[in-house]
Amino acid sequence: MPRPKSTDTEATRQAIATVAENLFRTVGYHKTTLADIASRLGMSPPNIYRFFRSKQEINGAICDGLIADFEASWKASISPKATATANLVAFFLACNRHSRAHFLSNQGVYDMVDAAMDQNWPVMLKHIERMTVFVAGIIQRGVQQGEFQACDARNVAELFLLASNPFIDPRRVFRTLQDCAAQGVEEHMESDLRAIVILLARGLSPQLPPLAWQRGA
């Protein structure tokens, strides 16, 4: 790729991130160096530091985009005509499928996401917050429609995310697939996830006694 001619800082940052992502996907995140990225751009390694402080920061910018694409798919996973329970099932299944199709289909991409989660970047925490708000919105609509009893939608959303974590966290999904392959057994993540979400949703039924718990109490 030719050296960026634009003097615009953001355009140059994007060019660096694009080249880096290609190298991370094809060569590998851990094998790629800043010198490799600079060479592809016709830049010197020190010049990269004018735009990013480290390879980890470049990876953070790339993962921003991966997460944005993931979040953009959320609305398409649910239907305004479906019940809240059906939408919760559809959302979490879509998350599992997205993780497998986009984060686990390429070792380089998996390594990028794994590194981002290890760094505990604020972007990951903000992503979890947005997911919590989205799930809480589904639950609140269920309350408004009489499908669920009144509850603290945010607390309940956090519990749904906690219970579903083994099915949507790319690292835990990866380990499950590895373990099943090593043991020669079939994995049932989708059916298990569906059953867990339905079981939790049934706990919100207005036919049951009112919820009398508070998370952390």
FIKOLZA-1660 file (N, C-alpha, C; in steps of 0.1 Angstrom, whole numbers, plus 5000, padded with zeros to 4 digits):
% residues 217
   i   px   py   pz ch aa at
   1 5009 4988 5000  A  M  N
   1 5000 5000 5000  A  M CA
   1 5009 5012 5000  A  M  C
   2 5006 5022 4991  A  P  N
   2 5015 5034 4991  A  P CA
   2 5013 5043 5003  A  P  C
   3 5023 5050 5006  A  R  N
   3 5023 5059 5018  A  R CA
   3 5012 5069 5016  A  R  C
   4 5004 5071 5027  A  P  N
   4 4993 5081 5026  A  P CA
   4 4999 5095 5023  A  P  C
   5 4992 5102 5013  A  K  N
   5 4997 5115 5010  A  K CA
   5 4989 5126 5017  A  K  C
   6 4978 5122 5023  A  S  N
   6 4970 5132 5029  A  S CA
   6 4976 5137 5042  A  S  C
   7 4975 5149 5045  A  T  N
   7 4980 5155 5057  A  T CA
   7 4970 5154 5069  A  T  C
   8 4958 5149 5065  A  D  N
   8 4948 5147 5076  A  D CA
   8 4952 5136 5085  A  D  C
   9 4952 5139 5098  A  T  N
   9 4956 5129 5108  A  T CA
   9 4947 5117 5108  A  T  C
  10 4934 5120 5108  A  E  N
  10 4925 5109 5109  A  E CA
  10 4926 5099 5096  A  E  C
  11 4928 5105 5085  A  A  N
  11 4929 5097 5073  A  A CA
  11 4942 5088 5074  A  A  C
  12 4953 5094 5079  A  T  N
  12 4965 5086 5081  A  T CA
  12 4963 5075 5091  A  T  C
  13 4956 5078 5102  A  R  N
  13 4953 5068 5112  A  R CA
  13 4945 5057 5106  A  R  C
  14 4935 5060 5098  A  Q  N
  14 4927 5050 5092  A  Q CA
  14 4935 5041 5083  A  Q  C
  15 4944 5047 5075  A  A  N
  15 4953 5040 5066  A  A CA
  15 4962 5030 5074  A  A  C
  16 4967 5035 5085  A  I  N
  16 4975 5026 5093  A  I CA
  16 4967 5014 5099  A  I  C
  17 4955 5017 5104  A  A  N
  17 4946 5007 5109  A  A CA
  17 4942 4997 5099  A  A  C
  18 4940 5001 5086  A  T  N
  18 4936 4992 5076  A  T CA
  18 4947 4983 5072  A  T  C
  19 4959 4988 5071  A  V  N
  19 4970 4979 5068  A  V CA
  19 4973 4970 5079  A  V  C
  20 4972 4975 5091  A  A  N
  20 4975 4966 5103  A  A CA
  20 4965 4955 5104  A  A  C
  21 4952 4958 5102  A  E  N
  21 4942 4948 5102  A  E CA
  21 4944 4937 5092  A  E  C
  22 4948 4941 5080  A  N  N
  22 4951 4931 5070  A  N CA
  22 4963 4922 5074  A  N  C
  23 4973 4928 5080  A  L  N
  23 4984 4920 5085  A  L CA
  23 4980 4911 5096  A  L  C
  24 4973 4916 5105  A  F  N
  24 4968 4908 5117  A  F CA
  24 4960 4896 5112  A  F  C
  25 4952 4898 5102  A  R  N
  25 4943 4887 5097  A  R CA
  25 4951 4877 5090  A  R  C
  26 4961 4881 5082  A  T  N
  26 4969 4872 5073  A  T CA
  26 4982 4866 5079  A  T  C
  27 4989 4875 5086  A  V  N
  27 5002 4871 5092  A  V CA
  27 5000 4867 5106  A  V  C
  28 4991 4874 5113  A  G  N
  28 4988 4871 5127  A  G CA
  28 4991 4883 5136  A  G  C
  29 4983 4885 5146  A  Y  N
  29 4984 4896 5155  A  Y CA
  29 4998 4896 5162  A  Y  C
  30 5001 4885 5168  A  H  N
  30 5013 4884 5176  A  H CA
  30 5026 4885 5167  A  H  C
  31 5025 4880 5155  A  K  N
  31 5037 4880 5146  A  K CA
  31 5040 4893 5139  A  K  C
  32 5029 4902 5139  A  T  N
  32 5031 4915 5132  A  T CA
  32 5037 4925 5141  A  T  C
  33 5047 4932 5135  A  T  N
  33 5054 4943 5143  A  T CA
  33 5050 4956 5137  A  T  C
  34 5053 4967 5145  A  L  N
  34 5051 4980 5139  A  L CA
  34 5059 4983 5127  A  L  C
  35 5071 4977 5127  A  A  N
  35 5080 4978 5115  A  A CA
  35 5073 4972 5103  A  A  C
  36 5066 4961 5104  A  D  N
  36 5059 4955 5093  A  D CA
  36 5048 4964 5088  A  D  C
  37 5041 4970 5097  A  I  N
  37 5030 4979 5093  A  I CA
  37 5036 4991 5086  A  I  C
  38 5047 4997 5091  A  A  N
  38 5053 5009 5086  A  A CA
  38 5058 5006 5072  A  A  C
  39 5064 4994 5070  A  S  N
  39 5070 4990 5057  A  S CA
  39 5059 4989 5046  A  S  C
  40 5048 4984 5050  A  R  N
  40 5037 4983 5040  A  R CA
  40 5032 4997 5036  A  R  C
  41 5033 5006 5044  A  L  N
  41 5029 5020 5042  A  L CA
  41 5039 5029 5036  A  L  C
  42 5052 5024 5035  A  G  N
  42 5063 5032 5030  A  G CA
  42 5066 5043 5041  A  G  C
  43 5064 5040 5053  A  M  N
  43 5067 5049 5064  A  M CA
  43 5078 5043 5073  A  M  C
  44 5084 5052 5081  A  S  N
  44 5094 5047 5090  A  S CA
  44 5086 5043 5103  A  S  C
  45 5091 5033 5111  A  P  N
  45 5085 5030 5123  A  P CA
  45 5083 5041 5133  A  P  C
  46 5093 5050 5135  A  P  N
  46 5090 5062 5144  A  P CA
  46 5079 5070 5139  A  P  C
  47 5076 5071 5126  A  N  N
  47 5065 5079 5121  A  N CA
  47 5052 5073 5125  A  N  C
  48 5051 5060 5127  A  I  N
  48 5038 5054 5132  A  I CA
  48 5035 5060 5146  A  I  C
  49 5045 5062 5154  A  Y  N
  49 5042 5067 5168  A  Y CA
  49 5036 5081 5168  A  Y  C
  50 5036 5088 5157  A  R  N
  50 5030 5101 5156  A  R CA
  50 5015 5100 5156  A  R  C
  51 5010 5088 5153  A  F  N
  51 4996 5085 5152  A  F CA
  51 4990 5075 5162  A  F  C
  52 4999 5065 5166  A  F  N
  52 4995 5055 5176  A  F CA
  52 5007 5053 5185  A  F  C
  53 5004 5051 5198  A  R  N
  53 5015 5050 5207  A  R CA
  53 5020 5035 5208  A  R  C
  54 5012 5026 5202  A  S  N
  54 5017 5012 5203  A  S CA
  54 5008 5003 5194  A  S  C
  55 5013 4991 5192  A  K  N
  55 5005 4981 5184  A  K CA
  55 4992 4979 5191  A  K  C
  56 4992 4979 5204  A  Q  N
  56 4979 4976 5212  A  Q CA
  56 4969 4987 5209  A  Q  C
  57 4974 5000 5207  A  E  N
  57 4965 5011 5205  A  E CA
  57 4959 5009 5191  A  E  C
  58 4967 5005 5181  A  I  N
  58 4962 5003 5168  A  I CA
  58 4951 4992 5168  A  I  C
  59 4954 4981 5176  A  N  N
  59 4944 4970 5177  A  N CA
  59 4931 4975 5183  A  N  C
  60 4932 4984 5193  A  G  N
  60 4921 4990 5199  A  G CA
  60 4912 4997 5189  A  G  C
  61 4918 5005 5180  A  A  N
  61 4911 5012 5170  A  A CA
  61 4904 5002 5160  A  A  C
  62 4911 4991 5157  A  I  N
  62 4905 4981 5148  A  I CA
  62 4893 4975 5155  A  I  C
  63 4895 4971 5167  A  C  N
  63 4884 4964 5175  A  C CA
  63 4872 4974 5177  A  C  C
  64 4874 4987 5177  A  D  N
  64 4863 4996 5178  A  D CA
  64 4854 4994 5166  A  D  C
  65 4860 4992 5154  A  G  N
  65 4852 4989 5142  A  G CA
  65 4845 4976 5143  A  G  C
  66 4852 4966 5147  A  L  N
  66 4846 4952 5148  A  L CA
  66 4834 4953 5158  A  L  C
  67 4835 4960 5169  A  I  N
  67 4824 4961 5179  A  I CA
  67 4813 4969 5173  A  I  C
  68 4816 4980 5165  A  A  N
  68 4806 4988 5159  A  A CA
  68 4797 4980 5150  A  A  C
  69 4804 4971 5142  A  D  N
  69 4797 4963 5132  A  D CA
  69 4787 4953 5140  A  D  C
  70 4793 4948 5151  A  F  N
  70 4785 4938 5159  A  F CA
  70 4772 4945 5164  A  F  C
  71 4774 4957 5170  A  E  N
  71 4763 4964 5176  A  E CA
  71 4753 4969 5166  A  E  C
  72 4758 4971 5153  A  A  N
  72 4749 4976 5143  A  A CA
  72 4739 4964 5139  A  A  C
  73 4743 4952 5142  A  S  N
  73 4734 4941 5139  A  S CA
  73 4723 4938 5149  A  S  C
  74 4724 4944 5160  A  W  N
  74 4715 4941 5171  A  W CA
  74 4700 4944 5168  A  W  C
  75 4697 4955 5162  A  K  N
  75 4683 4959 5159  A  K CA
  75 4677 4949 5149  A  K  C
  76 4685 4944 5140  A  A  N
  76 4680 4935 5130  A  A CA
  76 4677 4921 5136  A  A  C
  77 4682 4918 5148  A  S  N
  77 4680 4905 5154  A  S CA
  77 4667 4904 5160  A  S  C
  78 4660 4915 5163  A  I  N
  78 4647 4914 5170  A  I CA
  78 4636 4920 5161  A  I  C
  79 4623 4917 5165  A  S  N
  79 4612 4922 5158  A  S CA
  79 4602 4929 5167  A  S  C
  80 4597 4941 5163  A  P  N
  80 4587 4948 5171  A  P CA
  80 4574 4940 5173  A  P  C
  81 4572 4930 5164  A  K  N
  81 4559 4922 5165  A  K CA
  81 4561 4910 5174  A  K  C
  82 4573 4907 5178  A  A  N
  82 4575 4895 5185  A  A CA
  82 4574 4897 5200  A  A  C
  83 4572 4887 5208  A  T  N
  83 4572 4888 5223  A  T CA
  83 4586 4892 5228  A  T  C
  84 4586 4897 5240  A  A  N
  84 4599 4900 5246  A  A CA
  84 4608 4887 5248  A  A  C
  85 4601 4876 5251  A  T  N
  85 4609 4864 5253  A  T CA
  85 4615 4859 5240  A  T  C
  86 4607 4860 5229  A  A  N
  86 4612 4856 5216  A  A CA
  86 4623 4866 5211  A  A  C
  87 4622 4878 5215  A  N  N
  87 4633 4888 5211  A  N CA
  87 4645 4886 5219  A  N  C
  88 4644 4882 5232  A  L  N
  88 4656 4879 5240  A  L CA
  88 4663 4867 5234  A  L  C
  89 4655 4856 5231  A  V  N
  89 4661 4844 5225  A  V CA
  89 4668 4848 5212  A  V  C
  90 4661 4855 5203  A  A  N
  90 4667 4859 5190  A  A CA
  90 4680 4867 5192  A  A  C
  91 4679 4876 5201  A  F  N
  91 4691 4885 5203  A  F CA
  91 4703 4877 5208  A  F  C
  92 4702 4869 5218  A  F  N
  92 4713 4861 5223  A  F CA
  92 4718 4851 5213  A  F  C
  93 4709 4845 5206  A  L  N
  93 4713 4835 5195  A  L CA
  93 4721 4843 5184  A  L  C
  94 4717 4855 5181  A  A  N
  94 4724 4863 5171  A  A CA
  94 4738 4867 5176  A  A  C
  95 4739 4870 5188  A  C  N
  95 4752 4873 5194  A  C CA
  95 4761 4861 5193  A  C  C
  96 4756 4849 5197  A  N  N
  96 4764 4837 5196  A  N CA
  96 4769 4834 5181  A  N  C
  97 4760 4836 5172  A  R  N
  97 4763 4833 5158  A  R CA
  97 4773 4844 5153  A  R  C
  98 4771 4856 5157  A  H  N
  98 4780 4867 5152  A  H CA
  98 4794 4864 5157  A  H  C
  99 4795 4860 5170  A  S  N
  99 4808 4857 5176  A  S CA
  99 4815 4846 5168  A  S  C
 100 4808 4836 5165  A  R  N
 100 4814 4824 5158  A  R CA
 100 4818 4828 5144  A  R  C
 101 4809 4835 5137  A  A  N
 101 4811 4838 5123  A  A CA
 101 4822 4849 5121  A  A  C
 102 4823 4859 5130  A  H  N
 102 4831 4870 5128  A  H CA
 102 4844 4871 5137  A  H  C
 103 4843 4865 5148  A  F  N
 103 4854 4866 5158  A  F CA
 103 4862 4853 5158  A  F  C
 104 4856 4842 5154  A  L  N
 104 4863 4829 5156  A  L CA
 104 4866 4823 5142  A  L  C
 105 4862 4829 5131  A  S  N
 105 4864 4823 5118  A  S CA
 105 4878 4825 5113  A  S  C
 106 4886 4834 5120  A  N  N
 106 4899 4837 5115  A  N CA
 106 4908 4839 5128  A  N  C
 107 4919 4831 5129  A  Q  N
 107 4927 4831 5141  A  Q CA
 107 4933 4845 5144  A  Q  C
 108 4936 4853 5133  A  G  N
 108 4941 4866 5135  A  G CA
 108 4931 4875 5141  A  G  C
 109 4918 4874 5137  A  V  N
 109 4907 4882 5143  A  V CA
 109 4905 4878 5157  A  V  C
 110 4905 4865 5160  A  Y  N
 110 4904 4861 5174  A  Y CA
 110 4915 4866 5183  A  Y  C
 111 4927 4866 5178  A  D  N
 111 4938 4871 5186  A  D CA
 111 4937 4886 5189  A  D  C
 112 4931 4894 5179  A  M  N
 112 4929 4908 5181  A  M CA
 112 4919 4910 5192  A  M  C
 113 4908 4903 5191  A  V  N
 113 4897 4904 5201  A  V CA
 113 4902 4900 5215  A  V  C
 114 4909 4889 5215  A  D  N
 114 4915 4883 5228  A  D CA
 114 4924 4894 5234  A  D  C
 115 4933 4900 5226  A  A  N
 115 4942 4910 5231  A  A CA
 115 4935 4922 5237  A  A  C
 116 4924 4926 5229  A  A  N
 116 4916 4938 5234  A  A CA
 116 4910 4935 5247  A  A  C
 117 4904 4923 5249  A  M  N
 117 4898 4920 5261  A  M CA
 117 4908 4919 5273  A  M  C
 118 4920 4914 5270  A  D  N
 118 4930 4913 5280  A  D CA
 118 4934 4927 5285  A  D  C
 119 4934 4937 5276  A  Q  N
 119 4939 4950 5279  A  Q CA
 119 4928 4957 5287  A  Q  C
 120 4916 4952 5287  A  N  N
 120 4905 4958 5295  A  N CA
 120 4903 4972 5291  A  N  C
 121 4903 4975 5278  A  W  N
 121 4902 4989 5273  A  W CA
 121 4888 4994 5276  A  W  C
 122 4887 5007 5278  A  P  N
 122 4874 5013 5281  A  P CA
 122 4864 5010 5270  A  P  C
 123 4868 5008 5258  A  V  N
 123 4859 5005 5247  A  V CA
 123 4851 4992 5250  A  V  C
 124 4858 4982 5257  A  M  N
 124 4851 4970 5260  A  M CA
 124 4840 4972 5271  A  M  C
 125 4844 4980 5280  A  L  N
 125 4834 4983 5291  A  L CA
 125 4822 4991 5286  A  L  C
 126 4825 5000 5276  A  K  N
 126 4814 5008 5270  A  K CA
 126 4805 4999 5262  A  K  C
 127 4811 4989 5255  A  H  N
 127 4804 4979 5247  A  H CA
 127 4794 4971 5256  A  H  C
 128 4799 4967 5268  A  I  N
 128 4791 4959 5277  A  I CA
 128 4779 4968 5282  A  I  C
 129 4782 4981 5285  A  E  N
 129 4772 4990 5289  A  E CA
 129 4761 4991 5279  A  E  C
 130 4765 4993 5266  A  R  N
 130 4755 4994 5256  A  R CA
 130 4746 4981 5254  A  R  C
 131 4753 4970 5256  A  M  N
 131 4746 4957 5255  A  M CA
 131 4736 4956 5266  A  M  C
 132 4740 4960 5278  A  T  N
 132 4731 4960 5290  A  T CA
 132 4718 4969 5287  A  T  C
 133 4721 4981 5282  A  V  N
 133 4710 4990 5279  A  V CA
 133 4700 4984 5269  A  V  C
 134 4706 4977 5258  A  F  N
 134 4698 4971 5248  A  F CA
 134 4689 4960 5253  A  F  C
 135 4695 4951 5261  A  V  N
 135 4687 4940 5267  A  V CA
 135 4677 4946 5277  A  V  C
 136 4680 4956 5285  A  A  N
 136 4671 4962 5294  A  A CA
 136 4659 4967 5287  A  A  C
 137 4661 4973 5275  A  G  N
 137 4650 4978 5267  A  G CA
 137 4640 4967 5262  A  G  C
 138 4645 4956 5259  A  I  N
 138 4637 4944 5255  A  I CA
 138 4628 4940 5267  A  I  C
 139 4635 4939 5279  A  I  N
 139 4628 4935 5291  A  I CA
 139 4617 4945 5295  A  I  C
 140 4621 4958 5294  A  Q  N
 140 4611 4969 5298  A  Q CA
 140 4599 4968 5289  A  Q  C
 141 4601 4965 5276  A  R  N
 141 4589 4964 5267  A  R CA
 141 4581 4952 5271  A  R  C
 142 4587 4942 5276  A  G  N
 142 4580 4930 5280  A  G CA
 142 4571 4934 5293  A  G  C
 143 4577 4942 5301  A  V  N
 143 4569 4947 5313  A  V CA
 143 4557 4955 5308  A  V  C
 144 4559 4965 5299  A  Q  N
 144 4549 4974 5294  A  Q CA
 144 4538 4966 5288  A  Q  C
 145 4541 4955 5281  A  Q  N
 145 4531 4947 5274  A  Q CA
 145 4524 4936 5283  A  Q  C
 146 4528 4936 5296  A  G  N
 146 4522 4927 5305  A  G CA
 146 4528 4912 5304  A  G  C
 147 4538 4911 5296  A  E  N
 147 4544 4897 5295  A  E CA
 147 4553 4894 5307  A  E  C
 148 4560 4905 5312  A  F  N
 148 4568 4903 5324  A  F CA
 148 4563 4912 5336  A  F  C
 149 4565 4907 5348  A  Q  N
 149 4561 4915 5359  A  Q CA
 149 4571 4927 5361  A  Q  C
 150 4567 4937 5368  A  A  N
 150 4575 4949 5370  A  A CA
 150 4588 4945 5377  A  A  C
 151 4599 4951 5372  A  C  N
 151 4612 4947 5378  A  C CA
 151 4622 4958 5374  A  C  C
 152 4634 4957 5380  A  D  N
 152 4645 4966 5377  A  D CA
 152 4651 4960 5364  A  D  C
 153 4647 4966 5352  A  A  N
 153 4651 4961 5339  A  A CA
 153 4666 4960 5338  A  A  C
 154 4673 4970 5343  A  R  N
 154 4688 4970 5342  A  R CA
 154 4694 4958 5350  A  R  C
 155 4690 4956 5362  A  N  N
 155 4695 4945 5370  A  N CA
 155 4692 4932 5364  A  N  C
 156 4680 4930 5358  A  V  N
 156 4676 4918 5352  A  V CA
 156 4685 4916 5339  A  V  C
 157 4687 4926 5332  A  A  N
 157 4695 4926 5320  A  A CA
 157 4709 4921 5323  A  A  C
 158 4715 4926 5334  A  E  N
 158 4728 4922 5338  A  E CA
 158 4728 4907 5341  A  E  C
 159 4717 4902 5347  A  L  N
 159 4717 4888 5350  A  L CA
 159 4716 4879 5337  A  L  C
 160 4708 4884 5328  A  F  N
 160 4708 4877 5315  A  F CA
 160 4721 4876 5308  A  F  C
 161 4729 4887 5309  A  L  N
 161 4742 4888 5303  A  L CA
 161 4752 4879 5310  A  L  C
 162 4750 4879 5324  A  L  N
 162 4759 4870 5332  A  L CA
 162 4757 4855 5328  A  L  C
 163 4744 4851 5327  A  A  N
 163 4741 4837 5324  A  A CA
 163 4745 4834 5310  A  A  C
 164 4744 4843 5301  A  S  N
 164 4747 4840 5287  A  S CA
 164 4762 4842 5283  A  S  C
 165 4770 4847 5292  A  N  N
 165 4784 4850 5289  A  N CA
 165 4791 4838 5283  A  N  C
 166 4789 4826 5287  A  P  N
 166 4797 4815 5281  A  P CA
 166 4793 4813 5266  A  P  C
 167 4782 4819 5262  A  F  N
 167 4778 4817 5248  A  F CA
 167 4781 4829 5239  A  F  C
 168 4784 4840 5245  A  I  N
 168 4787 4852 5237  A  I CA
 168 4801 4858 5238  A  I  C
 169 4808 4854 5249  A  D  N
 169 4822 4858 5250  A  D CA
 169 4830 4850 5241  A  D  C
 170 4837 4856 5231  A  P  N
 170 4844 4849 5221  A  P CA
 170 4854 4839 5227  A  P  C
 171 4861 4843 5238  A  R  N
 171 4871 4834 5244  A  R CA
 171 4864 4822 5250  A  R  C
 172 4853 4823 5256  A  R  N
 172 4846 4812 5262  A  R CA
 172 4840 4803 5251  A  R  C
 173 4835 4809 5241  A  V  N
 173 4829 4801 5230  A  V CA
 173 4840 4793 5223  A  V  C
 174 4852 4799 5221  A  F  N
 174 4863 4793 5215  A  F CA
 174 4868 4781 5224  A  F  C
 175 4868 4782 5237  A  R  N
 175 4872 4771 5245  A  R CA
 175 4862 4760 5245  A  R  C
 176 4849 4763 5245  A  T  N
 176 4839 4753 5244  A  T CA
 176 4841 4745 5231  A  T  C
 177 4843 4751 5220  A  L  N
 177 4844 4745 5207  A  L CA
 177 4857 4736 5207  A  L  C
 178 4868 4741 5213  A  Q  N
 178 4880 4733 5214  A  Q CA
 178 4878 4721 5223  A  Q  C
 179 4871 4722 5234  A  D  N
 179 4869 4711 5244  A  D CA
 179 4860 4701 5237  A  D  C
 180 4850 4705 5230  A  C  N
 180 4841 4695 5224  A  C CA
 180 4848 4687 5213  A  C  C
 181 4857 4695 5205  A  A  N
 181 4864 4688 5195  A  A CA
 181 4874 4678 5201  A  A  C
 182 4881 4682 5212  A  A  N
 182 4891 4673 5218  A  A CA
 182 4884 4661 5223  A  A  C
 183 4872 4662 5229  A  Q  N
 183 4865 4651 5235  A  Q CA
 183 4857 4643 5224  A  Q  C
 184 4856 4648 5212  A  G  N
 184 4848 4641 5202  A  G CA
 184 4834 4641 5205  A  G  C
 185 4829 4652 5211  A  V  N
 185 4814 4653 5214  A  V CA
 185 4808 4664 5206  A  V  C
 186 4795 4664 5204  A  E  N
 186 4788 4674 5197  A  E CA
 186 4785 4686 5206  A  E  C
 187 4787 4698 5202  A  E  N
 187 4783 4709 5210  A  E CA
 187 4769 4713 5208  A  E  C
 188 4762 4718 5218  A  H  N
 188 4748 4722 5217  A  H CA
 188 4746 4736 5223  A  H  C
 189 4755 4745 5219  A  M  N
 189 4755 4759 5224  A  M CA
 189 4742 4766 5221  A  M  C
 190 4737 4765 5209  A  E  N
 190 4725 4772 5205  A  E CA
 190 4712 4767 5213  A  E  C
 191 4711 4754 5214  A  S  N
 191 4699 4748 5221  A  S CA
 191 4700 4751 5236  A  S  C
 192 4713 4750 5241  A  D  N
 192 4715 4753 5256  A  D CA
 192 4712 4768 5259  A  D  C
 193 4717 4777 5250  A  L  N
 193 4714 4791 5252  A  L CA
 193 4700 4794 5251  A  L  C
 194 4693 4789 5241  A  R  N
 194 4678 4791 5240  A  R CA
 194 4671 4787 5253  A  R  C
 195 4675 4775 5258  A  A  N
 195 4668 4770 5270  A  A CA
 195 4670 4779 5282  A  A  C
 196 4683 4784 5283  A  I  N
 196 4686 4793 5295  A  I CA
 196 4678 4806 5294  A  I  C
 197 4678 4812 5282  A  V  N
 197 4671 4825 5281  A  V CA
 197 4656 4823 5283  A  V  C
 198 4650 4812 5278  A  I  N
 198 4636 4810 5281  A  I CA
 198 4633 4807 5296  A  I  C
 199 4642 4800 5302  A  L  N
 199 4640 4797 5316  A  L CA
 199 4641 4810 5324  A  L  C
 200 4650 4819 5321  A  L  N
 200 4651 4832 5328  A  L CA
 200 4639 4840 5326  A  L  C
 201 4634 4840 5313  A  A  N
 201 4623 4848 5310  A  A CA
 201 4610 4843 5317  A  A  C
 202 4609 4830 5319  A  R  N
 202 4598 4825 5326  A  R CA
 202 4598 4830 5341  A  R  C
 203 4609 4832 5346  A  G  N
 203 4610 4837 5360  A  G CA
 203 4605 4851 5361  A  G  C
 204 4603 4858 5350  A  L  N
 204 4597 4872 5350  A  L CA
 204 4582 4871 5348  A  L  C
 205 4576 4860 5347  A  S  N
 205 4562 4858 5344  A  S CA
 205 4553 4865 5355  A  S  C
 206 4543 4873 5352  A  P  N
 206 4535 4879 5362  A  P CA
 206 4526 4869 5370  A  P  C
 207 4526 4856 5365  A  Q  N
 207 4519 4846 5372  A  Q CA
 207 4527 4841 5384  A  Q  C
 208 4540 4845 5385  A  L  N
 208 4548 4840 5397  A  L CA
 208 4548 4851 5407  A  L  C
 209 4552 4848 5419  A  P  N
 209 4553 4858 5430  A  P CA
 209 4562 4870 5426  A  P  C
 210 4559 4882 5430  A  P  N
 210 4567 4894 5427  A  P CA
 210 4582 4892 5430  A  P  C
 211 4590 4897 5422  A  L  N
 211 4605 4896 5425  A  L CA
 211 4608 4904 5438  A  L  C
 212 4615 4898 5447  A  A  N
 212 4618 4905 5460  A  A CA
 212 4633 4905 5462  A  A  C
 213 4641 4905 5452  A  W  N
 213 4656 4904 5453  A  W CA
 213 4662 4917 5447  A  W  C
 214 4674 4920 5451  A  Q  N
 214 4681 4930 5445  A  Q CA
 214 4695 4925 5443  A  Q  C
 215 4701 4927 5431  A  R  N
 215 4714 4922 5428  A  R CA
 215 4724 4928 5437  A  R  C
 216 4733 4920 5443  A  G  N
 216 4743 4925 5452  A  G CA
 216 4739 4924 5466  A  G  C
 217 4726 4922 5469  A  A  N
 217 4721 4922 5483  A  A CA
 217 4725 4909 5490  A  A  C
% end
